[in-house]
Amino acid sequence: MAAPSDCPIVTIDGPSGSGKGTISRAVAQKVGWHLLDSGALYRLVAFAGARAGLAPEDTQGHARLATAMDVRFGADAAGSERVLLDGQDVGREIRTETAGQGASRVAAWPEVRAALLRRQRAFATAPGLVADGRDMGTVVFPHALLKIFLTAAPEERALRRHKQLKDKGSDVSLAGLSREIAERDLRDETRQVAPLKAASDACVIDSTGLGVGAVVQRVLELGAARRLWP
């Protein structure tokens, strides 16, 4: 099942801590398009599985959850994310490092990826979609009109993630977080199914040392050059 051909799509892929979620949310708000946070979907599968008492290795059970979940993405008046699972805002719960590690684990299972593929493509509706993740431009939306691969130096990604978690009240170690990000990068880049990599036709943006506004402006310029928006 492919995305509707009349729905323009922008994909923003990249490793953990690259800022792709923040950038995608800001771009979607500015141009009035829908948003798909595919990483949150995998976090939700892991979170819902733990809440349902599924064994960590129960791939079929997690795949069934991936199909059945009622999920909505959005933002509040301040621009902060909202992630609704069965009508409940679980955005804070799924952004913990525990949930991130669980997402990386279930994302390696072909059964879960297959279950989520149709759901992800269903987000592509008019007037357009900004999709962020790790395989949006390579697997889920290979015909997207604009593909971005957002990256940053590992040290800066760890610092960003550390600040994000501290701001949310989590007591985390920067050294430990750096190790976890390196481990997750390795898992994501070497998994057999849909490994993390830039699409051959992606525009690579290194956000090291750049503010959110500068990266958003670059994406808007690339989209305008392709006449995706004024």
ROSE-4610 file (N, C-alpha, C; in Angstrom, 1 decimal, always signed):
// ROSE-4610
residu = [M/M/M/A/A/A/A/A/A/P/P/P/S/S/S/D/D/D/C/C/C/P/P/P/I/I/I/V/V/V/T/T/T/I/I/I/D/D/D/G/G/G/P/P/P/S/S/S/G/G/G/S/S/S/G/G/G/K/K/K/G/G/G/T/T/T/I/I/I/S/S/S/R/R/R/A/A/A/V/V/V/A/A/A/Q/Q/Q/K/K/K/V/V/V/G/G/G/W/W/W/H/H/H/L/L/L/L/L/L/D/D/D/S/S/S/G/G/G/A/A/A/L/L/L/Y/Y/Y/R/R/R/L/L/L/V/V/V/A/A/A/F/F/F/A/A/A/G/G/G/A/A/A/R/R/R/A/A/A/G/G/G/L/L/L/A/A/A/P/P/P/E/E/E/D/D/D/T/T/T/Q/Q/Q/G/G/G/H/H/H/A/A/A/R/R/R/L/L/L/A/A/A/T/T/T/A/A/A/M/M/M/D/D/D/V/V/V/R/R/R/F/F/F/G/G/G/A/A/A/D/D/D/A/A/A/A/A/A/G/G/G/S/S/S/E/E/E/R/R/R/V/V/V/L/L/L/L/L/L/D/D/D/G/G/G/Q/Q/Q/D/D/D/V/V/V/G/G/G/R/R/R/E/E/E/I/I/I/R/R/R/T/T/T/E/E/E/T/T/T/A/A/A/G/G/G/Q/Q/Q/G/G/G/A/A/A/S/S/S/R/R/R/V/V/V/A/A/A/A/A/A/W/W/W/P/P/P/E/E/E/V/V/V/R/R/R/A/A/A/A/A/A/L/L/L/L/L/L/R/R/R/R/R/R/Q/Q/Q/R/R/R/A/A/A/F/F/F/A/A/A/T/T/T/A/A/A/P/P/P/G/G/G/L/L/L/V/V/V/A/A/A/D/D/D/G/G/G/R/R/R/D/D/D/M/M/M/G/G/G/T/T/T/V/V/V/V/V/V/F/F/F/P/P/P/H/H/H/A/A/A/L/L/L/L/L/L/K/K/K/I/I/I/F/F/F/L/L/L/T/T/T/A/A/A/A/A/A/P/P/P/E/E/E/E/E/E/R/R/R/A/A/A/L/L/L/R/R/R/R/R/R/H/H/H/K/K/K/Q/Q/Q/L/L/L/K/K/K/D/D/D/K/K/K/G/G/G/S/S/S/D/D/D/V/V/V/S/S/S/L/L/L/A/A/A/G/G/G/L/L/L/S/S/S/R/R/R/E/E/E/I/I/I/A/A/A/E/E/E/R/R/R/D/D/D/L/L/L/R/R/R/D/D/D/E/E/E/T/T/T/R/R/R/Q/Q/Q/V/V/V/A/A/A/P/P/P/L/L/L/K/K/K/A/A/A/A/A/A/S/S/S/D/D/D/A/A/A/C/C/C/V/V/V/I/I/I/D/D/D/S/S/S/T/T/T/G/G/G/L/L/L/G/G/G/V/V/V/G/G/G/A/A/A/V/V/V/V/V/V/Q/Q/Q/R/R/R/V/V/V/L/L/L/E/E/E/L/L/L/G/G/G/A/A/A/A/A/A/R/R/R/R/R/R/L/L/L/W/W/W/P/P/P]
num = [1/1/1/2/2/2/3/3/3/4/4/4/5/5/5/6/6/6/7/7/7/8/8/8/9/9/9/10/10/10/11/11/11/12/12/12/13/13/13/14/14/14/15/15/15/16/16/16/17/17/17/18/18/18/19/19/19/20/20/20/21/21/21/22/22/22/23/23/23/24/24/24/25/25/25/26/26/26/27/27/27/28/28/28/29/29/29/30/30/30/31/31/31/32/32/32/33/33/33/34/34/34/35/35/35/36/36/36/37/37/37/38/38/38/39/39/39/40/40/40/41/41/41/42/42/42/43/43/43/44/44/44/45/45/45/46/46/46/47/47/47/48/48/48/49/49/49/50/50/50/51/51/51/52/52/52/53/53/53/54/54/54/55/55/55/56/56/56/57/57/57/58/58/58/59/59/59/60/60/60/61/61/61/62/62/62/63/63/63/64/64/64/65/65/65/66/66/66/67/67/67/68/68/68/69/69/69/70/70/70/71/71/71/72/72/72/73/73/73/74/74/74/75/75/75/76/76/76/77/77/77/78/78/78/79/79/79/80/80/80/81/81/81/82/82/82/83/83/83/84/84/84/85/85/85/86/86/86/87/87/87/88/88/88/89/89/89/90/90/90/91/91/91/92/92/92/93/93/93/94/94/94/95/95/95/96/96/96/97/97/97/98/98/98/99/99/99/100/100/100/101/101/101/102/102/102/103/103/103/104/104/104/105/105/105/106/106/106/107/107/107/108/108/108/109/109/109/110/110/110/111/111/111/112/112/112/113/113/113/114/114/114/115/115/115/116/116/116/117/117/117/118/118/118/119/119/119/120/120/120/121/121/121/122/122/122/123/123/123/124/124/124/125/125/125/126/126/126/127/127/127/128/128/128/129/129/129/130/130/130/131/131/131/132/132/132/133/133/133/134/134/134/135/135/135/136/136/136/137/137/137/138/138/138/139/139/139/140/140/140/141/141/141/142/142/142/143/143/143/144/144/144/145/145/145/146/146/146/147/147/147/148/148/148/149/149/149/150/150/150/151/151/151/152/152/152/153/153/153/154/154/154/155/155/155/156/156/156/157/157/157/158/158/158/159/159/159/160/160/160/161/161/161/162/162/162/163/163/163/164/164/164/165/165/165/166/166/166/167/167/167/168/168/168/169/169/169/170/170/170/171/171/171/172/172/172/173/173/173/174/174/174/175/175/175/176/176/176/177/177/177/178/178/178/179/179/179/180/180/180/181/181/181/182/182/182/183/183/183/184/184/184/185/185/185/186/186/186/187/187/187/188/188/188/189/189/189/190/190/190/191/191/191/192/192/192/193/193/193/194/194/194/195/195/195/196/196/196/197/197/197/198/198/198/199/199/199/200/200/200/201/201/201/202/202/202/203/203/203/204/204/204/205/205/205/206/206/206/207/207/207/208/208/208/209/209/209/210/210/210/211/211/211/212/212/212/213/213/213/214/214/214/215/215/215/216/216/216/217/217/217/218/218/218/219/219/219/220/220/220/221/221/221/222/222/222/223/223/223/224/224/224/225/225/225/226/226/226/227/227/227/228/228/228/229/229/229/230/230/230]
x = [+0.8/+0.0/+0.9/+0.9/+1.7/+0.9/+1.7/+1.0/+0.3/-0.8/-1.5/-0.6/-0.7/+0.3/+0.0/-1.2/-1.5/-1.2/-0.6/-0.2/+1.3/+1.7/+3.2/+3.7/+4.9/+5.5/+7.0/+7.3/+8.7/+9.1/+10.2/+10.7/+12.0/+12.1/+13.2/+13.7/+14.8/+15.4/+16.7/+17.1/+18.3/+18.5/+19.7/+19.9/+19.3/+19.3/+18.8/+19.5/+18.8/+19.3/+19.7/+19.4/+19.7/+18.8/+17.6/+16.7/+15.6/+15.5/+14.5/+13.0/+12.7/+11.4/+11.0/+11.9/+11.7/+11.5/+12.4/+12.4/+11.1/+10.8/+9.6/+8.3/+8.2/+7.1/+7.0/+8.1/+8.1/+7.8/+8.3/+8.0/+6.6/+6.0/+4.6/+3.7/+4.0/+3.2/+3.3/+4.5/+4.6/+3.9/+3.9/+3.3/+1.8/+1.4/+0.0/-0.2/+0.9/+0.8/+0.6/+0.2/+0.1/+1.5/+1.6/+2.9/+2.8/+3.9/+4.1/+5.4/+5.3/+6.5/+6.6/+7.3/+7.4/+8.1/+9.1/+9.8/+8.9/+7.9/+6.9/+6.1/+5.8/+5.0/+5.7/+7.0/+7.8/+7.9/+8.0/+8.0/+6.6/+5.6/+4.2/+4.0/+4.5/+4.4/+5.1/+6.3/+7.1/+6.4/+5.9/+5.2/+3.9/+3.1/+1.8/+2.1/+3.1/+3.5/+3.8/+4.6/+5.0/+3.7/+2.9/+1.7/+0.7/+0.7/-0.2/+0.5/+1.7/+2.4/+2.9/+3.2/+3.7/+5.2/+5.6/+7.0/+7.8/+9.0/+9.8/+10.1/+10.1/+10.4/+9.2/+8.0/+6.7/+6.5/+7.1/+7.0/+5.6/+4.9/+3.6/+2.6/+2.7/+1.9/+2.1/+3.4/+3.7/+3.2/+3.3/+2.8/+1.3/+0.6/-0.9/-1.2/-0.4/-0.6/-0.4/+0.7/+1.0/-0.2/-0.9/-2.1/-3.3/-3.4/-4.7/-4.6/-3.5/-3.3/-4.1/-4.8/-5.4/-4.5/-3.8/-2.7/-3.1/-2.8/-2.9/-1.7/-1.2/-0.1/-0.6/+0.0/-0.3/+0.6/+0.2/+1.0/+0.0/+0.5/-0.3/-0.1/-0.7/-0.7/+0.8/+1.6/+3.0/+3.9/+3.4/+4.2/+4.8/+4.5/+5.0/+4.2/+4.9/+4.2/+3.1/+2.2/+1.1/+1.0/+1.1/+1.0/-0.1/-1.2/-2.4/-2.4/-2.5/-2.7/-4.0/-4.9/-6.3/-6.9/-6.6/-7.2/-6.4/-5.4/-4.6/-3.3/-2.9/-1.6/-0.5/+0.3/+1.4/+2.8/+2.8/+4.0/+5.2/+5.0/+6.1/+6.5/+5.6/+6.0/+6.8/+6.5/+7.3/+8.6/+8.9/+10.2/+11.3/+11.1/+12.1/+13.2/+14.3/+15.4/+15.0/+14.2/+13.7/+12.8/+11.9/+11.0/+11.8/+12.9/+13.7/+14.4/+15.0/+15.6/+14.6/+13.4/+12.4/+12.0/+11.9/+11.6/+12.7/+13.9/+15.0/+14.9/+14.5/+14.4/+13.3/+12.1/+10.9/+11.0/+11.8/+12.0/+12.8/+13.5/+14.3/+13.5/+12.2/+11.4/+10.6/+10.8/+10.1/+8.6/+8.1/+6.6/+6.0/+6.8/+6.3/+6.4/+7.5/+7.7/+6.6/+6.3/+5.3/+3.9/+3.6/+2.3/+2.2/+3.3/+3.3/+3.3/+3.8/+4.0/+2.7/+1.6/+0.3/-0.2/+0.0/-0.4/+0.3/+1.7/+2.5/+2.0/+1.8/+1.5/+0.1/-0.8/-2.1/-2.1/-1.0/-0.9/-0.7/-0.4/-0.2/-1.6/-2.1/-3.3/-3.1/-4.0/-3.9/-4.0/-3.3/-2.6/-1.2/-0.6/+0.7/+1.1/+2.3/+2.8/+4.3/+4.7/+6.1/+6.3/+7.1/+7.3/+8.7/+8.9/+10.2/+10.5/+11.7/+12.1/+13.5/+13.6/+14.9/+14.9/+13.7/+13.6/+12.4/+12.1/+10.9/+11.3/+12.5/+12.8/+13.3/+13.8/+14.3/+13.3/+12.4/+11.4/+10.0/+9.6/+8.1/+7.6/+8.4/+8.0/+9.1/+9.5/+10.7/+10.5/+9.2/+8.9/+8.6/+9.0/+8.8/+9.5/+8.8/+9.3/+10.6/+10.7/+11.9/+12.3/+13.5/+14.1/+15.2/+15.1/+16.2/+16.8/+18.1/+18.8/+19.5/+19.0/+19.5/+20.5/+21.6/+22.6/+23.3/+24.2/+24.9/+26.0/+27.1/+28.1/+27.6/+28.1/+27.6/+27.6/+28.7/+28.8/+27.6/+27.3/+26.3/+24.9/+24.7/+23.4/+23.2/+24.3/+24.2/+23.8/+24.5/+24.2/+22.7/+22.3/+20.9/+19.9/+20.1/+19.2/+19.3/+20.5/+20.7/+19.9/+20.0/+19.2/+17.7/+17.3/+15.9/+15.3/+16.0/+15.6/+15.6/+16.7/+16.8/+15.6/+15.3/+14.2/+12.8/+12.8/+11.5/+11.6/+12.7/+12.8/+13.5/+14.1/+14.8/+16.2/+16.6/+18.0/+18.8/+19.5/+20.3/+21.8/+22.6/+24.1/+24.4/+25.2/+25.6/+26.5/+27.4/+28.3/+27.5/+26.5/+25.7/+24.8/+24.3/+23.5/+24.3/+25.6/+26.5/+26.7/+26.9/+27.0/+25.8/+24.6/+23.3/+23.1/+23.4/+23.2/+24.1/+25.4/+26.3/+25.8/+25.3/+24.8/+23.6/+22.7/+21.5/+21.9/+22.8/+23.3/+23.7/+24.5/+25.1/+23.9/+22.9/+21.8/+21.0/+20.7/+19.9/+20.6/+21.9/+22.7/+23.0/+23.0/+23.4/+22.3/+21.0/+19.9/+19.7/+19.2/+18.9/+17.8/+16.8/+15.5/+15.6/+15.5/+15.4/+16.5/+17.8/+18.8/+18.8/+19.2/+19.3/+20.4/+20.0/+21.0/+20.3/+21.1/+20.5/+20.1/+18.9/+18.5/+19.5/+19.6/+20.6/+20.3/+19.0/+18.6/+18.2/+18.7/+18.4/+19.4/+18.9/+19.7/+20.2/+21.5/+22.0/+22.3/+21.7/+21.9/+22.6/+23.8/+24.6/+24.2/+23.4/+22.9/+23.9/+25.1/+26.1/+26.3/+26.1/+26.3/+25.2/+24.1/+23.0/+21.8/+21.1/+19.9/+18.7/+17.6/+16.4/+16.0/+15.9/+15.4/+16.2/+17.5/+18.3/+18.1/+17.9/+17.6/+16.2/+15.2/+13.9/+13.9/+14.6/+14.6/+15.3/+16.3/+16.9/+15.9/+15.2/+14.2/+13.1/+12.6/+11.6/+12.1/+13.4/+14.0/+14.1/+14.5/+14.5/+13.1/+12.1/+10.7/+10.2/+10.6/+10.1/+10.8/+12.0/+12.7/+12.0/+11.4/+10.7/+9.2/+8.8/+7.4/+6.4/+6.9/+6.0/+5.1/+5.6/+4.9/+5.4/+4.7/+5.1/+6.5]
y = [-1.2/+0.0/+1.2/+2.0/+3.2/+4.4/+5.5/+6.7/+7.3/+8.1/+8.7/+9.6/+9.4/+10.2/+11.7/+12.1/+13.5/+14.2/+13.4/+14.0/+14.2/+15.5/+15.7/+15.3/+14.7/+14.2/+14.7/+15.1/+15.5/+14.5/+13.8/+12.9/+13.5/+13.3/+13.8/+12.6/+12.0/+10.9/+11.3/+10.5/+10.7/+10.0/+10.0/+9.2/+9.9/+9.1/+9.7/+10.9/+11.9/+13.2/+14.2/+13.9/+14.8/+15.9/+15.9/+17.0/+16.8/+15.6/+15.5/+15.6/+15.2/+15.4/+16.9/+17.6/+19.1/+19.8/+19.5/+20.1/+19.7/+18.5/+18.0/+18.7/+18.7/+19.4/+20.8/+21.5/+23.0/+23.2/+22.4/+22.5/+22.2/+21.2/+20.8/+21.9/+22.5/+23.6/+24.8/+25.2/+26.4/+26.2/+25.0/+24.9/+24.3/+23.9/+23.4/+22.0/+21.2/+19.8/+18.9/+17.6/+16.6/+16.2/+15.5/+15.1/+13.6/+12.9/+11.5/+11.4/+11.0/+10.7/+9.2/+8.6/+7.2/+6.6/+7.3/+6.8/+6.7/+7.6/+7.5/+6.3/+5.9/+4.7/+3.4/+3.3/+2.2/+2.3/+3.5/+3.7/+3.3/+3.7/+3.3/+1.8/+1.1/-0.4/-0.9/-0.5/-1.0/-0.6/+0.6/+1.1/+0.3/+0.2/-0.5/-2.0/-2.6/-4.0/-4.2/-3.2/-3.3/-3.1/-2.2/-1.9/-3.1/-3.9/-5.0/-6.3/-6.2/-7.3/-8.3/-7.9/-8.8/-9.1/-10.3/-10.6/-9.8/-9.4/-8.6/-9.2/-10.6/-11.3/-11.7/-11.3/-11.7/-10.8/-11.2/-10.4/-10.4/-11.5/-11.5/-10.6/-10.7/-9.9/-8.4/-8.0/-6.6/-6.2/-7.1/-6.8/-6.6/-7.4/-7.2/-5.8/-5.4/-4.1/-3.0/-3.2/-2.2/-1.9/-3.0/-2.9/-2.2/-2.5/-2.2/-0.8/-0.2/+1.0/+2.2/+3.0/+4.2/+5.3/+5.9/+6.9/+8.2/+9.3/+10.6/+11.5/+12.3/+13.2/+14.6/+15.5/+16.9/+17.7/+19.0/+19.9/+20.8/+21.3/+22.2/+23.6/+24.6/+26.0/+26.5/+25.9/+26.4/+25.7/+24.7/+24.0/+22.7/+22.4/+21.1/+20.0/+18.8/+17.6/+17.1/+16.5/+15.7/+14.4/+13.3/+11.9/+11.2/+11.0/+10.3/+8.9/+8.0/+6.6/+6.2/+5.8/+5.5/+6.6/+7.9/+9.1/+9.6/+9.0/+9.4/+10.0/+11.2/+11.8/+11.1/+10.4/+9.6/+10.1/+11.4/+11.9/+11.9/+12.2/+12.2/+10.8/+9.8/+8.5/+7.8/+8.1/+7.4/+8.1/+9.2/+9.9/+9.5/+8.6/+8.1/+7.3/+7.2/+6.3/+4.9/+4.4/+3.1/+2.8/+3.8/+3.6/+3.6/+4.5/+4.5/+3.2/+2.6/+1.3/+0.3/+0.3/-0.6/-0.4/+0.8/+1.1/+0.6/+0.7/+0.2/-1.3/-2.0/-3.4/-3.9/-3.3/-3.8/-3.4/-2.3/-1.8/-2.8/-3.7/-4.6/-5.9/-5.9/-7.1/-6.9/-7.8/-7.6/-7.6/-8.4/-8.5/-7.1/-6.4/-5.1/-4.1/-4.1/-3.2/-3.4/-4.6/-4.9/-4.4/-4.6/-4.2/-2.6/-1.9/-0.5/+0.2/-0.5/+0.1/+0.7/-0.1/+0.4/+1.6/+1.5/+2.6/+3.9/+3.8/+4.9/+5.6/+4.8/+5.3/+6.0/+5.5/+6.1/+7.6/+8.0/+9.4/+10.3/+9.9/+10.7/+11.1/+12.3/+12.8/+14.3/+14.9/+16.3/+17.2/+18.3/+18.9/+18.4/+17.6/+17.1/+16.5/+15.8/+15.1/+15.4/+15.7/+15.7/+14.5/+13.5/+12.3/+12.2/+11.9/+11.8/+10.4/+10.0/+8.6/+8.2/+6.9/+6.4/+5.7/+5.4/+4.8/+5.4/+6.6/+7.3/+7.5/+7.9/+8.2/+7.0/+5.9/+4.8/+3.6/+3.5/+2.4/+2.8/+3.6/+3.9/+4.9/+5.9/+6.9/+7.1/+6.0/+6.2/+7.2/+7.6/+8.5/+9.9/+10.2/+11.5/+12.6/+13.7/+14.8/+15.5/+15.4/+16.0/+15.1/+14.7/+13.8/+14.5/+14.6/+15.2/+14.1/+14.1/+13.3/+14.2/+14.3/+15.2/+14.5/+15.1/+14.5/+15.5/+15.1/+16.0/+15.2/+15.8/+15.1/+14.3/+13.1/+12.3/+13.1/+13.8/+14.6/+15.6/+16.3/+17.3/+16.6/+15.5/+14.7/+14.3/+13.8/+13.4/+14.6/+15.7/+16.9/+17.4/+17.4/+17.8/+16.9/+15.6/+14.6/+14.7/+15.0/+15.2/+16.4/+17.5/+18.7/+18.4/+17.7/+17.4/+16.6/+15.6/+14.8/+15.5/+16.3/+17.1/+18.1/+18.7/+19.6/+19.0/+17.7/+16.9/+16.3/+16.6/+16.1/+14.7/+14.2/+12.9/+13.1/+12.3/+12.4/+11.4/+11.9/+11.0/+11.4/+10.4/+10.7/+11.0/+12.0/+12.4/+11.3/+10.7/+9.7/+8.4/+8.1/+6.9/+7.1/+8.3/+8.7/+8.6/+9.0/+8.9/+7.5/+6.6/+5.2/+4.6/+5.0/+4.4/+4.9/+6.2/+6.7/+6.0/+5.7/+5.0/+3.6/+2.9/+1.6/+1.5/+2.5/+2.6/+2.9/+3.8/+4.0/+2.8/+2.0/+0.7/-0.2/-0.4/-1.3/-0.8/+0.5/+1.0/+0.9/+1.1/+1.1/-0.3/-1.3/-2.6/-3.6/-3.2/-4.2/-4.6/-5.8/-6.4/-5.8/-5.3/-4.8/-3.3/-2.6/-1.1/-0.4/-0.7/+0.0/+1.5/+2.2/+3.7/+4.1/+4.8/+5.4/+6.5/+7.3/+8.4/+7.8/+8.2/+7.8/+8.4/+7.7/+8.1/+9.5/+10.0/+11.3/+12.2/+12.0/+12.8/+14.0/+15.1/+16.3/+16.1/+16.0/+15.8/+17.2/+17.3/+18.6/+18.2/+18.8/+18.6/+19.7/+19.4/+20.5/+20.8/+20.3/+20.6/+22.1/+22.7/+24.1/+25.0/+24.4/+25.2/+25.2/+26.3/+26.4/+25.8/+25.6/+25.0/+25.9/+27.2/+28.1/+28.0/+27.9/+27.8/+26.5/+25.4/+24.2/+24.2/+24.7/+24.8/+25.7/+26.8/+27.7/+27.0/+26.1/+25.4/+24.4/+23.7/+22.8/+23.5/+24.7/+25.4/+25.9/+26.3/+26.8/+25.6/+24.4/+23.3/+22.9/+23.0/+22.7/+23.7/+25.0/+26.1/+25.9/+25.5/+25.3/+24.2/+23.2/+22.2/+22.5/+23.7/+24.2/+23.4/+22.9/+22.2/+23.2/+24.4/+25.5/+26.8/+27.9/+29.2/+29.6]
z = [+0.0/+0.0/+0.0/-1.0/-1.1/-0.6/-0.3/+0.1/-1.1/-0.9/-2.0/-2.8/-4.1/-5.0/-5.0/-4.6/-4.5/-3.2/-2.3/-1.0/-0.9/-0.9/-0.8/+0.6/+0.6/+1.8/+1.9/+3.2/+3.5/+4.6/+4.4/+5.4/+6.1/+7.4/+8.2/+9.0/+8.6/+9.3/+10.0/+10.9/+11.6/+12.9/+13.5/+14.7/+15.9/+17.0/+18.3/+18.7/+19.1/+19.6/+18.5/+17.2/+16.1/+16.0/+16.7/+16.7/+15.7/+15.1/+14.0/+14.5/+15.7/+16.2/+16.4/+17.0/+17.2/+15.8/+14.9/+13.6/+12.8/+12.9/+12.1/+12.7/+14.0/+14.6/+14.2/+14.2/+13.9/+12.4/+11.5/+10.1/+9.8/+10.4/+10.2/+10.6/+11.8/+12.3/+11.3/+10.8/+10.0/+8.7/+8.1/+6.8/+6.9/+8.1/+8.3/+7.8/+7.8/+7.4/+8.6/+8.3/+9.3/+9.7/+10.9/+11.4/+11.8/+11.4/+11.8/+12.6/+13.8/+14.6/+14.7/+13.8/+13.7/+14.9/+15.4/+16.6/+17.8/+17.9/+19.0/+18.8/+17.6/+17.4/+18.0/+17.8/+18.3/+19.8/+20.3/+21.8/+22.4/+21.6/+22.1/+22.1/+21.1/+21.1/+22.3/+22.6/+23.8/+25.1/+25.2/+26.4/+26.6/+25.5/+25.6/+26.0/+25.4/+25.7/+27.2/+27.7/+29.2/+30.0/+29.6/+30.4/+30.4/+29.2/+29.1/+29.7/+30.2/+30.8/+29.8/+28.6/+27.6/+27.9/+27.7/+27.8/+26.8/+27.2/+26.2/+24.9/+24.9/+23.7/+22.9/+23.3/+22.7/+21.4/+20.3/+19.1/+18.5/+18.5/+18.0/+18.8/+20.1/+21.0/+20.7/+20.6/+20.3/+18.9/+17.9/+16.6/+16.6/+17.4/+17.5/+18.1/+19.1/+19.7/+18.7/+17.9/+16.9/+15.9/+15.6/+14.7/+15.4/+16.7/+17.4/+18.1/+18.3/+19.1/+18.4/+19.2/+18.8/+19.1/+18.1/+18.3/+17.6/+18.3/+17.7/+18.1/+17.1/+17.4/+17.3/+18.0/+17.9/+18.7/+19.0/+19.8/+20.6/+21.7/+22.5/+22.1/+22.7/+22.3/+22.3/+23.2/+23.2/+22.2/+21.5/+20.5/+21.0/+22.3/+22.8/+22.3/+22.2/+21.6/+22.5/+21.9/+22.5/+21.8/+22.6/+22.0/+22.8/+22.0/+22.7/+22.3/+23.4/+23.2/+23.8/+23.0/+23.5/+24.2/+23.7/+24.3/+25.5/+25.9/+27.1/+26.6/+27.1/+26.7/+27.5/+26.7/+27.3/+26.8/+26.4/+25.8/+26.8/+28.0/+29.0/+29.3/+29.4/+29.7/+28.6/+27.4/+26.3/+25.9/+26.6/+26.3/+27.2/+28.1/+29.0/+28.3/+28.8/+28.2/+28.2/+29.2/+29.2/+28.0/+27.7/+26.6/+25.3/+25.3/+24.1/+23.8/+24.8/+24.7/+24.2/+24.8/+24.4/+22.9/+22.5/+21.1/+20.1/+20.5/+19.7/+19.6/+20.6/+20.6/+19.7/+19.9/+19.1/+17.6/+17.4/+16.0/+15.2/+15.8/+15.1/+14.7/+15.1/+14.8/+13.5/+12.5/+11.3/+11.4/+12.4/+12.6/+13.0/+13.9/+14.3/+13.2/+12.5/+11.4/+10.3/+10.0/+9.0/+9.5/+10.8/+11.4/+11.3/+11.5/+11.6/+10.2/+9.2/+7.9/+7.3/+7.3/+6.8/+7.6/+8.9/+9.8/+9.5/+9.3/+9.0/+7.7/+6.7/+5.4/+5.4/+6.3/+6.4/+6.9/+7.5/+7.9/+6.7/+5.6/+4.4/+3.8/+4.3/+3.9/+3.6/+2.7/+2.4/+3.6/+3.6/+2.5/+2.4/+3.4/+3.2/+4.6/+4.5/+5.7/+5.9/+7.1/+7.6/+8.4/+8.0/+8.7/+9.2/+10.5/+11.0/+11.6/+11.5/+12.0/+11.6/+11.3/+10.9/+9.5/+9.0/+7.7/+6.9/+7.2/+6.5/+5.0/+4.7/+3.3/+2.5/+3.3/+2.6/+2.4/+3.4/+3.3/+3.3/+4.2/+4.4/+3.2/+2.9/+1.9/+0.9/+0.2/-0.7/-1.9/-2.1/-3.2/-2.7/-1.4/-0.9/-1.7/-1.8/-2.7/-2.1/-0.7/-0.1/+1.0/+1.0/+2.1/+2.8/+4.1/+4.9/+5.7/+5.8/+6.8/+7.8/+9.0/+10.0/+11.0/+11.1/+12.0/+12.8/+13.7/+14.6/+15.2/+15.7/+16.4/+17.6/+17.8/+19.0/+20.3/+20.5/+21.8/+21.9/+20.9/+20.9/+21.1/+20.4/+20.5/+22.0/+22.6/+24.0/+24.9/+24.7/+25.5/+25.3/+24.1/+23.8/+24.5/+24.4/+25.1/+26.6/+27.1/+28.6/+29.0/+28.3/+28.7/+28.6/+27.5/+27.3/+28.5/+28.9/+30.0/+31.4/+31.6/+32.8/+32.9/+31.8/+31.8/+32.1/+31.9/+32.2/+33.5/+34.3/+35.7/+35.8/+34.8/+34.9/+35.3/+36.3/+36.8/+36.0/+35.0/+34.1/+34.1/+33.9/+33.8/+32.3/+32.1/+30.7/+30.2/+31.0/+30.5/+30.1/+31.0/+30.7/+29.5/+29.3/+28.2/+26.9/+27.0/+25.8/+25.4/+26.3/+26.0/+25.4/+26.0/+25.5/+24.0/+23.7/+22.4/+21.4/+21.8/+21.0/+20.7/+21.8/+21.6/+20.7/+20.8/+20.0/+18.6/+18.3/+17.0/+16.3/+17.1/+16.5/+16.2/+17.1/+16.8/+15.6/+15.5/+14.5/+13.1/+13.1/+11.8/+11.3/+12.2/+11.8/+11.8/+12.2/+12.2/+10.7/+10.6/+9.3/+8.6/+9.3/+8.7/+8.8/+7.7/+7.6/+8.5/+8.2/+9.1/+8.9/+9.9/+9.8/+8.8/+7.8/+6.8/+6.0/+5.4/+4.6/+3.2/+2.7/+1.4/+0.4/-0.7/-1.7/-2.3/-2.2/-2.7/-1.6/-0.4/+0.8/+0.8/+1.4/+1.7/+3.1/+3.3/+4.6/+5.3/+6.5/+7.3/+8.6/+8.8/+10.0/+10.9/+12.0/+12.9/+14.0/+14.0/+15.1/+15.1/+16.3/+16.5/+15.9/+15.3/+14.8/+15.7/+15.8/+16.6/+15.8/+16.5/+15.9/+14.8/+15.0/+14.0/+12.7/+12.8/+11.5/+10.8/+11.5/+10.8/+10.2/+10.9/+10.4/+9.1/+9.1/+8.0/+6.8/+7.0/+5.9/+5.3/+6.1/+5.6/+4.8/+5.3/+4.6/+3.3/+3.2/+2.0/+1.0/+1.4/+0.5/+0.0/+0.9/+0.5/-0.5/-0.3/-1.2/-2.6/-2.6/-3.9/-4.7/-4.0/-4.7/-4.8/-4.5/-4.7/-3.8/-2.7/-1.8/-1.0/-0.8/-0.1/-0.6/-0.4/-0.9/-0.3]
